[in-house]
């Protein structure tokens, strides 16, 4: 396991060096989107209309943050279960999205898209939304305000702590070891 400090936008070169289990501290701009926002992004793509942010090099955080308390840019910002975005993620990766952030396992189609497009899936610690929000220094809604917590937000993050779950080489942190083959059973 290695540790990296990365700055957005992300590049193929940066993603290619990451391996499942690596720790990343991410700084820069990331975007929030959950399933309702993903559907709208794909609808815009289907109509050949512009997206509210540049996909190339982007990071999409699957989060529906709570309202911001006084003096803070955002409330608790813990990750959402990622499989709900699996229908949409491969297309977004094919158009340049370099990473997604969430919790839980991903589908085979998403894992293949990560390999095909030199991208990664990061895990953020579920249940630690209040702690994660301390790494977010700015937040503003940039699209679909009517979706409330599911609106797309542009976040500025500093040293946002992430763990590489799926890398661009097919590695996966969640894989169960073959205990029998290892002589453990």
HUBEL-V845361 format. One record per backbone hydrogen bond with DSSP energy under -1.0 kcal/mol. NH is the residue of the N-H (numbers start at 1). CO is the residue of the C=O. If there is no record, write none. Layout:
# HUBEL-V845361
nh-><NH	NH>
co-><CO	CO>
This chain:
# HUBEL-V845361
nh-><4	6	8	10	15	16	17	21	22	23	24	25	26	27	28	30	31	32	33	38	39	40	41	42	43	44	45	46	47	48	49	57	58	60	61	62	63	66	72	75	77	80	82	85	86	88	89	92	93	94	96	97	98	99	100	101	102	103	111	112	113	114	115	116	117	119	120	121	122	123	124	128	132	133	134	135	136	137	138	140	142	143	147	148	150	151	152	154	155	156	157	158	160	162	163	164	165	166	167	170	173	179	182	183	184>
co-><23	25	27	57	11	12	13	164	19	2	162	4	160	6	157	155	59	153	61	34	35	36	37	38	39	40	41	42	43	45	44	96	55	99	31	101	61	76	69	66	129	62	103	82	83	85	85	88	89	90	93	92	58	58	120	60	122	80	107	108	109	110	111	112	113	114	98	166	100	163	102	125	128	129	131	132	133	156	156	154	152	152	144	145	147	148	143	140	30	138	28	135	26	24	123	22	121	121	171	167	165	177	178	180	179>
